Amino acid sequence: MDTLSYVVACNILKLRARAGLSRLALASEAGIGQDTLHDIEHACINSSVRTIDKIADALGVPSYQLFAGWYPPHSKAAPLIEFLLKAL
């Protein structure tokens, strides 16, 4: 099972690549340090909700999109959660 920080990291990396942004460009746009973004993208640290919001805003996506693909471990609701996230 993937941890939440790993899922967030993968989603940020995917969206950053899709947007054609360097790590420095995204960090600057989000108003966070490049080292902090590196650590978030490599799931080395958990970031605050405020930082997630800043990154999502800089990527031009809603914050919940950074959590797509995650659901609580052993959740029977996992398929429903996935469906709802994709529908948003």
Buried (B, 14 or more C-beta within 10 A) or exposed (E): EBEBBBBBBBBBBBBBEEBEBEBEBBBBBBEBEBEBBEBBBEBEEEBEEEBBBBBBBBBEBEBEBBBBBBBEEEEEEBEEBBEEBEEE
